[in-house]
Amino acid sequence: MITYEFPLVERIRTLLRLEDLYDRAGFFVERSEPAEHHAALVTMFEILDVAGRADLKSDLLQELERQKQIMLSFRGNPDINAEVLADVLAEIESASVALFGMAGKVGQHLRDNEWLMGIKQRTGIPGGACEFDLPSYHYWLHRDPADRQADLRGWLGPMLPLRGGAAIVLKLLRESGKPQRAVARSGSFQQMLGGRVAQMVRLRVPLAAECIPEVSANKYALNVRFTTMGGDPRPRTVESDVEFELTLCNL
């Protein structure tokens, strides 16, 4: 099975982008080749741009507090596992404390580093980070891998609380929905929402189906169209029925 997630609101779209970027940065930081550490640094610059919204940190703090109050209301409920609830509350509290402890604007320590900002400016140009453009960066890429890793971890570290807060919100969002089996007849599926609100749609599709979902939604209906990639220059709608798993997620 392959899972597709389609955010329906801008805030969730931003959190999913950050999740992907943090995962990618973490992956490349732990590698050792110069090209891999270049990819880590470029990804870090992308995090800086996506996280540049001034209200992102406060939005996360407000959402974590809202989820904390919801979880606290479950205390004493015999249908709720007390240990699991305590663990979730501890995670929320830890993430909130870390976020609250972030000083200033997210990534300000990177913006204050003229050397890094010079590299960021050049990497925005195709081929702009060549050794003749940035000889000092070329030197850095040829330092000992452990030294480069230490630098990368030092630059990424102050932005990790944002990752922790986003991870908890996305985890709670993913667990909020109830999966249901669905069939797209001749590659198309529509479901009336009937007043239900969804912030994200999750689809799990068998890899063997060899098709790709496209999702569109409004407050009235959800539409899914499955396409296939073949020799044609543009995707075409699947002609057969496609069985998949659908989850509507909402905090």
N, C-alpha and C positions, 0 to 999 in steps of 0.2 A: 504494500500500500504506500501511496505517496500523499502527503498532506499539503493542502493549499489553504492559505489564510488570506481573506480579503477584508481589509478594514473598511468600515462604512462611515467613519468619522475621522476628522483630521488628527485629533489627539492620538488615537490608536495607530494611525498611519505613521506618525512620528515615532512612537514607542517601538513599533516593529522595525522601523529603519535603524533606530539606535541599537536594538537587540542584534540585528544582523551585523552592524558595523563593529560593535564591541566583540562579538564572537570572532569576526575576521581579524581584528587587531590582536586579540589574545592568541589566536592561532599563529600568526606570523611573528609575534614577539618571541614565542618559544622556539622558533627555528633559529638557524645560525648563519645562513647564507646572506651576503649583502643584498641580493635582489629581494629576499624575503623580508629583511628589515626595512628596505625601501617601501615595500608594500605595507608594512605595519605603520610606518610614519605617514604615508599618504592616507591610509584609512583613519588614522588619528586626526588628520586635518579634516576629513569628512565628518567625523564625530563633532569636531569643533563647530563646523558649519550647521549641522543639524541641531545641535544642542544650543545654538546661539540665541534661541528665543528666550527673552528675559523672564518670561513667566513659566517656563517649563519646570523649574525646580519647585516653585510654589504650587503649581498644578499637581505635581506628584505628591507633595506634602499634604495637600488638601485631600487628595484621593486616598492616600494611606490612612489619614485620620478618619475619613468616612468609613473605610473598610474596617478600621479598628472598632468603631462604634457599632457597626453591624455585627462583628464577631462577638463583642462583649454582650450583646443582646441574646446570644445563644447560650450563655452560661446558665447552667442549671437545667438545660433542655435534655431530657433523658435520651433523645434520639441522636444527640451529638456526642462524639467521642471527646471527652474532656482533655485527654493528652494531645490529640491532634489539634484541638482548638488552642490549647496553650502554646503549642509549637508555632502555629500560624501567628498568634498574637506576638510572640517573641520575635519572629522574623520581621513583622511589621514595625515593631518598636525599634529594633536594631537598625532597619533601613531608614526610618524616620530620623533617628539620632545622627546617623552618618550624613544624611542629606542636610539636616539643619546645621551640621558642623562645616559644611562647604562654605568657605569664605568668598564673598564677591561673586562675580559672574562666572558661569561654568567655563573652564578653560582659560581663564584670565592669565594664568601663569605661562601658557603657551603664547598668548598674544603679546605678553611683555618680553618675550625672547626674540630679539631682532633677528638672530641667526635662523631660528626656526621659521619665522614669518617670511624671511627671504626665500627659504626653500619652498614654502607653501605657495608663494607667488609664482615661482618658476615652475612648480609641478602643475600649475594650472595651464601651462603652455605645452602643447604636444612636443615631446622631446626636450623640454626646457630644463631638465635636470641633468644634462650631460656634464661630463667632467670638466669641459672647458667653460661651461656656464657657472658651475658651482665647485671650484677646486677644493674648498674646505669641506664640502659635503662628500666629495669623492674621497678625501682623506679619512673622514669619519667612517665611511662604509668599508674602509680597509683596516680599521682598528680591530683589536681582538673582539670576537663575537660576544664574549662575556661582558666586555665594557659597553658594547652597543646595547646589549640586553638591559644592563643596569640603567643606561640613559633612557631607553624606551619605557621601562617600568616606572622610572621616576616621572616621566612626562604623562604617562597614562594614569598613574595611581590617583592623583587628585580628582580625576573625573569618574572614578569607579563607583562612588556612592550613587551617581545617577543611574548607572547600570543596575545596581542592587534594587533601587526603588522601582525602576521600570520592570525588572524581572518579576517582582512580587505582584505588581498590578496585572501584568500579562498572564501570570500563572493563575490568578484568581479569575481573570476574564475567561481563560480557556476552560477552567473547571466549572464555569457558571452554566454552561449549556448542556442539554441532554441530546446525545447523538440519536439520529433516526435514520432508518434505511430509506432510500429513495431511488427512483428509476427515471432516467431521462429518456423519454420515448423519442426515438429517431434523433437522439442527441440533444433534445431540448427539454427543459424542466421549468415549471413555474409554480410558485406557492404564494398564495395570498397570506399576508402577514396578520390581517385581522386585528390591527391595533398593537401587535407586539412590536417592541423596540429591540433592535439588534445593533451592536457596535462593531461586531465582526462576524463573518461567516467562515466556518471551517468546513472544508470538503476533504474526505479521504477517498481516493480513487485507486482501484487496482492497477498496478503498473502494467499488467498484461492487457489492459484495455487500450493502451497506447493512444491516449487522447488527453487533451488539455482543456480545463474548464475556463470559461469566461463568465464573470458574474456582474450583474447590474441589479441595483435595488433602489427602491424608494420607500416611503412610509406605507405604501399599499401592497407592494408585491416584490418578490424575489425572483429573478430570472437567471437561469444557468444554461449556458450553451457549450456543448463539448465540441471541440475541433480537433482535427488530426493534421499532423505535419507530414507531408509526403513530398513528391517531386514538384508540386505546384508552388508558384511564387508566393501565394497567400494561403493561410489556413482555410480549410473548408469544414463545414459542419459534418459531424459523424452521422452516418445514415442508420446505424444500428442502435439498439437500446443500450444504455450505460447504467449499470448499478453502482451506486456510491453511497457514502455516509455523509449526512448533513447535520451540522450543529450550528445553531444560532446562539451567539454569546453576547451577554450584556451584564455589566456590573450593576 
